[in-house]
Amino acid sequence: MSPGCPARGETESSESRTRIAEALYGVVTAGVRRRRRDMGLTSLSTLLTLDWSGPRRVTDLATAEGVTQPSMTSFVNRLERSGLVERRADPTDKRVALVALTASGSDYLHTRKQAGAEAFIRLIDKMSPDEVEALAAAVKALDHFNNLDQERGHQAARSSHGRSAEISP
C-alpha cells in the first residue's frame, strides 16, 4: 500500500458513511418536499430554534438561521402577527427584547411533527417486516444523530450569544 492511500477498511468505512449520509439526506429532503406550504423554511426553522433553545434575541436568531438581522426582524414580525411568537423583555437587560415561542407556536410545531410522522408511517407501512425491523434498530442511533446536530446548534448559539447587543425598538 502506498503512503497516503487509505487502508481497505478505511475506504469501506468512508464509503459506508457516505452511503449513510446520502440516505439521511434523502430522507430529510423527502420530508421537506412533503411539508405543508403554509410557512417558509426559515420561519419554520426559527420556530424550531426557539423551541429547543428558548427565548432569543433577534440578532442571535439571525446568526443561528444564517440570515441578516433585518430579514430576521421581518420573519419575527410575521410570526408575531400569526401569534406563534411574542417579544418579551430580557430579564437581565430591560433594553433588549427576546423572541419567545407562544403556546400557539408550540402547538403548531407539535401538529406539524405529528403530520410529518404520519406521512412517514404510511411509507413505513409499505415496507417489508425486515426493513421495518432495520429502521427500528436504527432509532437509537438516529436519536443520537439528531441530538449531536442539536448540540452543534446550541454551541453555535452560545458562541454567537453576547457578540451583538440588540436594543428593542
MDTraj code that builds the backbone (N, CA, C; nanometers):
import mdtraj as md
import numpy as np

residues = "MET SER PRO GLY CYS PRO ALA ARG GLY GLU THR GLU SER SER GLU SER ARG THR ARG ILE ALA GLU ALA LEU TYR GLY VAL VAL THR ALA GLY VAL ARG ARG ARG ARG ARG ASP MET GLY LEU THR SER LEU SER THR LEU LEU THR LEU ASP TRP SER GLY PRO ARG ARG VAL THR ASP LEU ALA THR ALA GLU GLY VAL THR GLN PRO SER MET THR SER PHE VAL ASN ARG LEU GLU ARG SER GLY LEU VAL GLU ARG ARG ALA ASP PRO THR ASP LYS ARG VAL ALA LEU VAL ALA LEU THR ALA SER GLY SER ASP TYR LEU HIS THR ARG LYS GLN ALA GLY ALA GLU ALA PHE ILE ARG LEU ILE ASP LYS MET SER PRO ASP GLU VAL GLU ALA LEU ALA ALA ALA VAL LYS ALA LEU ASP HIS PHE ASN ASN LEU ASP GLN GLU ARG GLY HIS GLN ALA ALA ARG SER SER HIS GLY ARG SER ALA GLU ILE SER PRO".split()
xyz = np.array([
    [0.0847, -0.1166, 0.0000],
    [0.0000, 0.0000, 0.0000],
    [0.0897, 0.1234, 0.0000],
    [0.0598, 0.2197, -0.0843],
    [0.1430, 0.3391, -0.0939],
    [0.1037, 0.4403, 0.0123],
    [0.2010, 0.5248, 0.0528],
    [0.1716, 0.6263, 0.1543],
    [0.0596, 0.7186, 0.1058],
    [-0.0266, 0.7561, 0.1980],
    [-0.1363, 0.8469, 0.1645],
    [-0.2609, 0.7764, 0.1154],
    [-0.2513, 0.6475, 0.0819],
    [-0.3689, 0.5721, 0.0384],
    [-0.4357, 0.5100, 0.1604],
    [-0.5663, 0.5228, 0.1709],
    [-0.6328, 0.4643, 0.2867],
    [-0.6348, 0.3121, 0.2784],
    [-0.6306, 0.2491, 0.3941],
    [-0.6423, 0.1044, 0.4011],
    [-0.7812, 0.0643, 0.3547],
    [-0.7963, -0.0609, 0.3150],
    [-0.9246, -0.1075, 0.2637],
    [-1.0377, -0.0826, 0.3630],
    [-1.0150, -0.1108, 0.4902],
    [-1.1183, -0.0895, 0.5923],
    [-1.1582, 0.0559, 0.6041],
    [-1.0579, 0.1447, 0.5908],
    [-1.0878, 0.2885, 0.5973],
    [-1.1711, 0.3312, 0.4777],
    [-1.1419, 0.2786, 0.3597],
    [-1.2172, 0.3118, 0.2387],
    [-1.3601, 0.2626, 0.2514],
    [-1.3751, 0.1372, 0.2967],
    [-1.5101, 0.0830, 0.3152],
    [-1.5873, 0.1633, 0.4177],
    [-1.5197, 0.2022, 0.5252],
    [-1.5850, 0.2813, 0.6287],
    [-1.6269, 0.4169, 0.5735],
    [-1.5402, 0.4786, 0.4944],
    [-1.5711, 0.6075, 0.4337],
    [-1.6887, 0.5942, 0.3365],
    [-1.6859, 0.4896, 0.2562],
    [-1.7961, 0.4655, 0.1622],
    [-1.9258, 0.4384, 0.2376],
    [-1.9178, 0.3644, 0.3466],
    [-2.0352, 0.3350, 0.4275],
    [-2.0932, 0.4632, 0.4874],
    [-2.0047, 0.5485, 0.5411],
    [-2.0507, 0.6762, 0.5973],
    [-2.1145, 0.7624, 0.4891],
    [-2.0563, 0.7594, 0.3698],
    [-2.1128, 0.8367, 0.2584],
    [-2.2513, 0.7851, 0.2225],
    [-2.2677, 0.6527, 0.2152],
    [-2.3996, 0.5950, 0.1838],
    [-2.5011, 0.6309, 0.2914],
    [-2.4606, 0.6240, 0.4171],
    [-2.5495, 0.6609, 0.5283],
    [-2.5890, 0.8082, 0.5169],
    [-2.4899, 0.8935, 0.4957],
    [-2.5160, 1.0376, 0.4864],
    [-2.6093, 1.0689, 0.3696],
    [-2.5864, 1.0046, 0.2566],
    [-2.6735, 1.0276, 0.1409],
    [-2.8149, 0.9780, 0.1667],
    [-2.8291, 0.8644, 0.2354],
    [-2.9624, 0.8138, 0.2693],
    [-3.0334, 0.9081, 0.3656],
    [-2.9613, 0.9573, 0.4664],
    [-3.0207, 1.0535, 0.5597],
    [-3.0629, 1.1806, 0.4875],
    [-2.9766, 1.2287, 0.3992],
    [-3.0088, 1.3486, 0.3226],
    [-3.1351, 1.3260, 0.2388],
    [-3.1455, 1.2083, 0.1800],
    [-3.2647, 1.1754, 0.1012],
    [-3.3914, 1.1762, 0.1846],
    [-3.3828, 1.1229, 0.3064],
    [-3.4994, 1.1220, 0.3958],
    [-3.5369, 1.2654, 0.4345],
    [-3.4363, 1.3454, 0.4660],
    [-3.4627, 1.4844, 0.5051],
    [-3.5262, 1.5610, 0.3906],
    [-3.4709, 1.5487, 0.2704],
    [-3.5277, 1.6230, 0.1581],
    [-3.6683, 1.5740, 0.1237],
    [-3.6933, 1.4448, 0.1412],
    [-3.8293, 1.3939, 0.1195],
    [-3.9255, 1.4579, 0.2194],
    [-3.8804, 1.4703, 0.3439],
    [-3.9633, 1.5345, 0.4455],
    [-3.9895, 1.6802, 0.4134],
    [-3.8877, 1.7486, 0.3640],
    [-3.9040, 1.8898, 0.3273],
    [-4.0008, 1.9022, 0.2100],
    [-3.9871, 1.8165, 0.1105],
    [-4.0772, 1.8222, -0.0056],
    [-4.2224, 1.7966, 0.0348],
    [-4.2436, 1.7136, 0.1363],
    [-4.3790, 1.6779, 0.1774],
    [-4.4391, 1.7768, 0.2770],
    [-4.3622, 1.8741, 0.3203],
    [-4.4090, 1.9654, 0.4247],
    [-4.5270, 2.0482, 0.3762],
    [-4.6047, 2.0914, 0.4726],
    [-4.7123, 2.1863, 0.4430],
    [-4.6495, 2.3146, 0.3929],
    [-4.7156, 2.3815, 0.3043],
    [-4.6591, 2.5017, 0.2427],
    [-4.7123, 2.6296, 0.3065],
    [-4.7571, 2.6203, 0.4301],
    [-4.8143, 2.7379, 0.4962],
    [-4.7090, 2.8296, 0.5560],
    [-4.5822, 2.7887, 0.5512],
    [-4.4763, 2.8675, 0.6130],
    [-4.3444, 2.8366, 0.5426],
    [-4.2613, 2.9380, 0.5275],
    [-4.1302, 2.9194, 0.4676],
    [-4.0370, 2.8426, 0.5594],
    [-3.9327, 2.7869, 0.5012],
    [-3.8392, 2.7067, 0.5787],
    [-3.7655, 2.7866, 0.6858],
    [-3.7304, 2.9129, 0.6562],
    [-3.6592, 2.9919, 0.7573],
    [-3.7495, 3.0225, 0.8752],
    [-3.8754, 3.0540, 0.8485],
    [-3.9689, 3.0797, 0.9587],
    [-3.9889, 2.9541, 1.0423],
    [-4.0055, 2.8410, 0.9760],
    [-4.0221, 2.7148, 1.0480],
    [-3.8964, 2.6821, 1.1280],
    [-3.7808, 2.7001, 1.0681],
    [-3.6556, 2.6746, 1.1387],
    [-3.6408, 2.7671, 1.2589],
    [-3.6848, 2.8908, 1.2454],
    [-3.6798, 2.9853, 1.3575],
    [-3.7663, 2.9360, 1.4724],
    [-3.8859, 2.8873, 1.4417],
    [-3.9722, 2.8325, 1.5464],
    [-3.9062, 2.7124, 1.6141],
    [-3.8462, 2.6258, 1.5345],
    [-3.7786, 2.5087, 1.5914],
    [-3.6614, 2.5500, 1.6791],
    [-3.5860, 2.6510, 1.6356],
    [-3.4747, 2.7014, 1.7168],
    [-3.5257, 2.7527, 1.8502],
    [-3.6334, 2.8299, 1.8479],
    [-3.6908, 2.8816, 1.9728],
    [-3.7432, 2.7689, 2.0605],
    [-3.7944, 2.6643, 1.9980],
    [-3.8478, 2.5511, 2.0734],
    [-3.7382, 2.4833, 2.1536],
    [-3.6203, 2.4610, 2.0931],
    [-3.5149, 2.3906, 2.1670],
    [-3.4213, 2.4818, 2.2427],
    [-3.4169, 2.6103, 2.2071],
    [-3.3200, 2.6974, 2.2760],
    [-3.3842, 2.7926, 2.3745],
    [-3.5153, 2.8127, 2.3636],
    [-3.5806, 2.9113, 2.4482],
    [-3.5702, 3.0497, 2.3862],
    [-3.6176, 3.1509, 2.4578],
    [-3.6193, 3.2881, 2.4045],
    [-3.4803, 3.3348, 2.3605],
    [-3.4781, 3.4078, 2.2486],
    [-3.3517, 3.4555, 2.1911],
    [-3.3674, 3.5971, 2.1380],
    [-3.2572, 3.6676, 2.1305],
    [-3.2531, 3.7985, 2.0655],
    [-3.2671, 3.7794, 1.9150],
    [-3.3217, 3.8796, 1.8488],
    [-3.3358, 3.8714, 1.7039],
    [-3.1994, 3.8529, 1.6380],
    [-3.0987, 3.9222, 1.6861],
    [-2.9653, 3.9083, 1.6260],
    [-2.9109, 3.7667, 1.6428],
    [-2.9364, 3.7047, 1.7566],
    [-2.8923, 3.5663, 1.7773],
    [-2.9675, 3.4714, 1.6843],
    [-3.0975, 3.4959, 1.6668],
    [-3.1757, 3.4134, 1.5740],
    [-3.1236, 3.4296, 1.4313],
    [-3.0921, 3.5531, 1.3932],
    [-3.0402, 3.5777, 1.2584],
    [-2.9110, 3.4994, 1.2368],
    [-2.8231, 3.5010, 1.3345],
    [-2.6974, 3.4267, 1.3251],
    [-2.7246, 3.2769, 1.3158],
    [-2.8133, 3.2282, 1.4011],
    [-2.8440, 3.0851, 1.4023],
    [-2.9048, 3.0389, 1.2700],
    [-2.9852, 3.1245, 1.2070],
    [-3.0544, 3.0864, 1.0835],
    [-2.9788, 3.1280, 0.9580],
    [-2.8695, 3.2019, 0.9751],
    [-2.7882, 3.2406, 0.8604],
    [-2.8519, 3.3468, 0.7728],
    [-2.9258, 3.4389, 0.8349],
    [-2.9876, 3.5496, 0.7611],
    [-2.9454, 3.6812, 0.8239],
    [-2.9753, 3.7898, 0.7579],
    [-2.9415, 3.9206, 0.8128],
    [-3.0387, 3.9566, 0.9245],
    [-2.9975, 4.0495, 1.0089],
    [-3.0845, 4.0938, 1.1186],
    [-3.2139, 4.1560, 1.0644],
    [-3.2097, 4.2414, 0.9602],
    [-3.3365, 4.2947, 0.9083],
    [-3.4299, 4.1858, 0.8544],
    [-3.3730, 4.0842, 0.7896],
    [-3.4565, 3.9735, 0.7414],
    [-3.5204, 3.8988, 0.8579],
    [-3.4411, 3.8723, 0.9630],
    [-3.4957, 3.8016, 1.0785],
    [-3.6039, 3.8857, 1.1452],
    [-3.5839, 4.0162, 1.1532],
    [-3.6866, 4.1033, 1.2110],
    [-3.8166, 4.0880, 1.1335],
    [-3.8081, 4.0807, 1.0019],
    [-3.9273, 4.0616, 0.9185],
    [-3.9929, 3.9262, 0.9472],
    [-3.9118, 3.8200, 0.9572],
    [-3.9670, 3.6880, 0.9897],
    [-4.0370, 3.6921, 1.1255],
    [-3.9709, 3.7515, 1.2239],
    [-4.0269, 3.7575, 1.3588],
    [-4.1561, 3.8388, 1.3593],
    [-4.1598, 3.9477, 1.2863],
    [-4.2826, 4.0289, 1.2802],
    [-4.3988, 3.9467, 1.2261],
    [-4.3735, 3.8697, 1.1191],
    [-4.4804, 3.7852, 1.0625],
    [-4.5226, 3.6757, 1.1606],
    [-4.4253, 3.6135, 1.2253],
    [-4.4572, 3.5090, 1.3227],
    [-4.5328, 3.5671, 1.4420],
    [-4.4973, 3.6886, 1.4798],
    [-4.5656, 3.7549, 1.5912],
    [-4.7106, 3.7878, 1.5530],
    [-4.7311, 3.8382, 1.4317],
    [-4.8681, 3.8677, 1.3848],
    [-4.9528, 3.7405, 1.3794],
    [-4.8881, 3.6286, 1.3524],
    [-4.9586, 3.4995, 1.3469],
    [-4.9830, 3.4410, 1.4856],
    [-4.9268, 3.5038, 1.5885],
    [-4.9454, 3.4553, 1.7250],
    [-4.8554, 3.3386, 1.7629],
    [-4.7536, 3.3111, 1.6802],
    [-4.6668, 3.1969, 1.7064],
    [-4.5481, 3.2316, 1.7956],
    [-4.5102, 3.3600, 1.7978],
    [-4.4028, 3.4075, 1.8860],
    [-4.4483, 3.5376, 1.9508],
    [-4.3763, 3.5746, 2.0553],
    [-4.4003, 3.7030, 2.1204],
    [-4.2670, 3.7615, 2.1617],
    [-4.2640, 3.8926, 2.1747],
    [-4.1438, 3.9597, 2.2235],
    [-4.1609, 3.9840, 2.3721],
    [-4.0529, 3.9591, 2.4455],
    [-4.0526, 3.9787, 2.5905],
    [-3.9278, 4.0589, 2.6277],
    [-3.9377, 4.1295, 2.7382],
    [-3.8204, 4.1994, 2.7888],
    [-3.7211, 4.0966, 2.8418],
    [-3.5947, 4.1201, 2.8156],
    [-3.4887, 4.0352, 2.8689],
    [-3.4769, 4.0649, 3.0184],
    [-3.4905, 3.9655, 3.1051],
    [-3.4839, 3.9915, 3.2491],
    [-3.3479, 4.0461, 3.2948],
    [-3.2437, 4.0217, 3.2143],
    [-3.1111, 4.0706, 3.2526],
    [-3.0781, 4.2068, 3.1930],
    [-3.1559, 4.2498, 3.0938],
    [-3.1311, 4.3793, 3.0292],
    [-3.2632, 4.4278, 2.9693],
    [-3.3313, 4.5142, 3.0397],
    [-3.4656, 4.5583, 3.0001],
    [-3.4670, 4.6329, 2.8667],
    [-3.3514, 4.6750, 2.8162],
    [-3.3464, 4.7420, 2.6864],
    [-3.3577, 4.6440, 2.5712],
    [-3.3413, 4.5165, 2.5988],
    [-3.3347, 4.4134, 2.4959],
    [-3.4654, 4.3353, 2.4905],
    [-3.5101, 4.3082, 2.3690],
    [-3.6278, 4.2237, 2.3503],
    [-3.5834, 4.0827, 2.3148],
    [-3.6482, 3.9859, 2.3753],
    [-3.6269, 3.8462, 2.3411],
    [-3.7490, 3.7960, 2.2656],
    [-3.7268, 3.7096, 2.1708],
    [-3.8355, 3.6469, 2.0963],
    [-3.8583, 3.5102, 2.1596],
    [-3.9839, 3.4817, 2.1925],
    [-4.0178, 3.3550, 2.2580],
    [-4.1325, 3.2868, 2.1842],
    [-4.1302, 3.1575, 2.1854],
    [-4.2378, 3.0772, 2.1292],
    [-4.3603, 3.0903, 2.2189],
    [-4.4779, 3.1093, 2.1595],
    [-4.6015, 3.1124, 2.2371],
    [-4.6576, 2.9701, 2.2478],
    [-4.7618, 2.9549, 2.3268],
    [-4.8288, 2.8243, 2.3360],
    [-4.8825, 2.7849, 2.1986],
    [-4.9345, 2.8819, 2.1232],
    [-4.9830, 2.8532, 1.9872],
    [-4.8686, 2.8074, 1.8975],
    [-4.7519, 2.8693, 1.9134],
    [-4.6358, 2.8288, 1.8357],
    [-4.5933, 2.6871, 1.8691],
    [-4.5947, 2.6542, 1.9962],
    [-4.5599, 2.5201, 2.0400],
    [-4.6604, 2.4177, 1.9864],
    [-4.7894, 2.4521, 1.9936],
    [-4.8935, 2.3636, 1.9396],
    [-4.8767, 2.3433, 1.7892],
    [-4.8436, 2.4511, 1.7187],
    [-4.8226, 2.4459, 1.5743],
    [-4.7104, 2.3472, 1.5409],
    [-4.5986, 2.3581, 1.6129],
    [-4.4867, 2.2670, 1.5882],
    [-4.5245, 2.1226, 1.6177],
    [-4.5980, 2.1012, 1.7264],
    [-4.6410, 1.9656, 1.7626],
    [-4.7305, 1.9076, 1.6525],
    [-4.8227, 1.9873, 1.6025],
    [-4.9139, 1.9415, 1.4971],
    [-4.8370, 1.9073, 1.3705],
    [-4.7408, 1.9921, 1.3347],
    [-4.6585, 1.9656, 1.2144],
    [-4.5773, 1.8377, 1.2316],
    [-4.5211, 1.8181, 1.3510],
    [-4.4410, 1.6983, 1.3765],
    [-4.5285, 1.5734, 1.3637],
    [-4.6489, 1.5799, 1.4199],
    [-4.7410, 1.4658, 1.4093],
    [-4.7766, 1.4366, 1.2650],
    [-4.8062, 1.5409, 1.1870],
    [-4.8424, 1.5230, 1.0466],
    [-4.7254, 1.4631, 0.9691],
    [-4.6049, 1.5105, 0.9970],
    [-4.4869, 1.4556, 0.9306],
    [-4.4650, 1.3098, 0.9659],
    [-4.4823, 1.2772, 1.0939],
    [-4.4662, 1.1381, 1.1381],
    [-4.5707, 1.0487, 1.0712],
    [-4.6931, 1.0964, 1.0607],
    [-4.7994, 1.0168, 0.9969],
    [-4.7679, 0.9909, 0.8502],
    [-4.7093, 1.0890, 0.7821],
    [-4.6716, 1.0689, 0.6421],
    [-4.5659, 0.9590, 0.6318],
    [-4.4679, 0.9600, 0.7230],
    [-4.3659, 0.8560, 0.7212],
    [-4.4238, 0.7206, 0.7633],
    [-4.5195, 0.7191, 0.8545],
    [-4.5831, 0.5923, 0.8945],
    [-4.6476, 0.5259, 0.7737],
    [-4.7139, 0.6057, 0.6901],
    [-4.7766, 0.5492, 0.5699],
    [-4.6714, 0.4844, 0.4786],
    [-4.5534, 0.5432, 0.4718],
    [-4.4462, 0.4831, 0.3914],
    [-4.3890, 0.3590, 0.4596],
    [-4.3719, 0.3658, 0.5901],
    [-4.3200, 0.2504, 0.6651],
    [-4.4144, 0.1312, 0.6507],
    [-4.5445, 0.1596, 0.6472],
    [-4.6432, 0.0523, 0.6316],
    [-4.6284, -0.0224, 0.4991],
    [-4.5614, 0.0374, 0.4022],
    [-4.5413, -0.0258, 0.2714],
    [-4.4108, -0.1062, 0.2652],
    [-4.3357, -0.1074, 0.3750],
    [-4.2067, -0.1755, 0.3778],
    [-4.2217, -0.3188, 0.4296],
    [-4.1210, -0.3985, 0.4009],
    [-4.1217, -0.5370, 0.4486],
    [-4.0954, -0.5378, 0.5994],
    [-4.1363, -0.6458, 0.6678],
    [-4.1077, -0.6564, 0.8114],
    [-3.9583, -0.6453, 0.8429],
    [-3.8721, -0.7018, 0.7577],
    [-3.7278, -0.6920, 0.7812],
    [-3.6801, -0.5469, 0.7719],
    [-3.7329, -0.4720, 0.6758],
    [-3.6948, -0.3315, 0.6618],
    [-3.7432, -0.2485, 0.7805],
    [-3.8645, -0.2774, 0.8266],
    [-3.9173, -0.2063, 0.9435],
    [-3.8321, -0.2385, 1.0654],
    [-3.7928, -0.3653, 1.0797],
    [-3.7071, -0.4044, 1.1913],
    [-3.5721, -0.3321, 1.1846],
    [-3.5170, -0.3172, 1.0650],
    [-3.3890, -0.2470, 1.0492],
    [-3.4044, -0.0996, 1.0868],
    [-3.5148, -0.0390, 1.0468],
    [-3.5393, 0.1007, 1.0860],
    [-3.5556, 0.1126, 1.2368],
    [-3.6283, 0.0203, 1.2959],
    [-3.6488, 0.0237, 1.4410],
    [-3.5153, 0.0108, 1.5136],
    [-3.4272, -0.0739, 1.4618],
    [-3.2957, -0.0912, 1.5245],
    [-3.2110, 0.0360, 1.5122],
    [-3.2405, 0.1184, 1.4125],
    [-3.1619, 0.2407, 1.3903],
    [-3.2135, 0.3601, 1.4701],
    [-3.3272, 0.3481, 1.5352],
    [-3.3876, 0.4618, 1.6043],
    [-3.2936, 0.5222, 1.7091],
    [-3.2293, 0.4372, 1.7887],
    [-3.1388, 0.4883, 1.8923],
    [-3.0260, 0.5703, 1.8289],
    [-2.9681, 0.5192, 1.7217],
    [-2.8595, 0.5904, 1.6541],
    [-2.9122, 0.7193, 1.5895],
    [-3.0311, 0.7150, 1.5334],
    [-3.0892, 0.8354, 1.4717],
    [-3.1192, 0.9417, 1.5777],
    [-3.1686, 0.8999, 1.6923],
    [-3.1912, 0.9954, 1.8015],
    [-3.0596, 1.0597, 1.8447],
    [-2.9548, 0.9787, 1.8557],
    [-2.8233, 1.0312, 1.8928],
    [-2.7727, 1.1274, 1.7855],
    [-2.7895, 1.0907, 1.6600],
    [-2.7515, 1.1763, 1.5475],
    [-2.8218, 1.3116, 1.5582],
    [-2.9515, 1.3101, 1.5837],
    [-3.0297, 1.4329, 1.5985],
    [-2.9802, 1.5150, 1.7170],
    [-2.9516, 1.4492, 1.8278],
    [-2.9004, 1.5201, 1.9460],
    [-2.7644, 1.5837, 1.9187],
    [-2.6787, 1.5152, 1.8444],
    [-2.5487, 1.5731, 1.8083],
    [-2.5678, 1.6986, 1.7239],
    [-2.6625, 1.6925, 1.6290],
    [-2.6884, 1.8081, 1.5442],
    [-2.7453, 1.9237, 1.6257],
    [-2.8361, 1.8939, 1.7180],
    [-2.8918, 1.9993, 1.8032],
    [-2.7834, 2.0585, 1.8932],
    [-2.6955, 1.9758, 1.9444],
    [-2.5865, 2.0265, 2.0283],
    [-2.4949, 2.1175, 1.9477],
    [-2.4708, 2.0822, 1.8214],
    [-2.3913, 2.1678, 1.7337],
    [-2.4597, 2.3040, 1.7215],
    [-2.5911, 2.3038, 1.7069],
    [-2.6664, 2.4285, 1.7002],
    [-2.6588, 2.5071, 1.8299],
    [-2.6647, 2.4367, 1.9433],
    [-2.6519, 2.5026, 2.0739],
    [-2.5148, 2.5670, 2.0887],
    [-2.4105, 2.4961, 2.0449],
    [-2.2751, 2.5508, 2.0551],
    [-2.2606, 2.6747, 1.9685],
    [-2.3164, 2.6723, 1.8491],
    [-2.3099, 2.7895, 1.7608],
    [-2.3856, 2.9058, 1.8240],
    [-2.4987, 2.8755, 1.8864],
    [-2.5776, 2.9811, 1.9506],
    [-2.5019, 3.0400, 2.0691],
    [-2.4363, 2.9522, 2.1469],
    [-2.3603, 3.0018, 2.2626],
    [-2.2434, 3.0887, 2.2171],
    [-2.1792, 3.0495, 2.1074],
    [-2.0644, 3.1280, 2.0621],
    [-2.1071, 3.2618, 2.0049],
    [-2.2298, 3.2698, 1.9492],
    [-2.2765, 3.3978, 1.8951],
    [-2.3408, 3.4840, 2.0029],
    [-2.3846, 3.4229, 2.1118],
    [-2.4512, 3.4985, 2.2176],
    [-2.3534, 3.5947, 2.2819],
    [-2.3961, 3.7164, 2.2932],
    [-2.3125, 3.8154, 2.3583],
    [-2.2235, 3.8929, 2.2626],
    [-2.2099, 3.8452, 2.1379],
    [-2.1266, 3.9181, 2.0426],
    [-2.1979, 4.0417, 1.9920],
    [-2.3307, 4.0389, 1.9966],
    [-2.4052, 4.1540, 1.9493],
    [-2.5124, 4.1884, 2.0502],
    [-2.5388, 4.3127, 2.0626],
    [-2.6454, 4.3564, 2.1525],
    [-2.7523, 4.4213, 2.0678],
    [-2.8761, 4.3816, 2.0935],
    [-2.9840, 4.4405, 2.0174],
    [-3.0731, 4.5191, 2.1120],
    [-3.0937, 4.6422, 2.0787],
    [-3.1827, 4.7262, 2.1549],
    [-3.3178, 4.7174, 2.0884],
    [-3.4198, 4.6879, 2.1659],
    [-3.5519, 4.6757, 2.1057],
    [-3.6025, 4.8131, 2.0646],
    [-3.6767, 4.8183, 1.9529],
    [-3.7263, 4.9485, 1.9043],
    [-3.8330, 5.0054, 1.9928],
])
top = md.Topology()
chain = top.add_chain()
for i, resn in enumerate(residues, 1):
    res = top.add_residue(resn, chain, resSeq=i)
    for name in ("N", "CA", "C"):
        top.add_atom(name, md.element.get_by_symbol(name[0]), res)
traj = md.Trajectory(xyz[None], top)
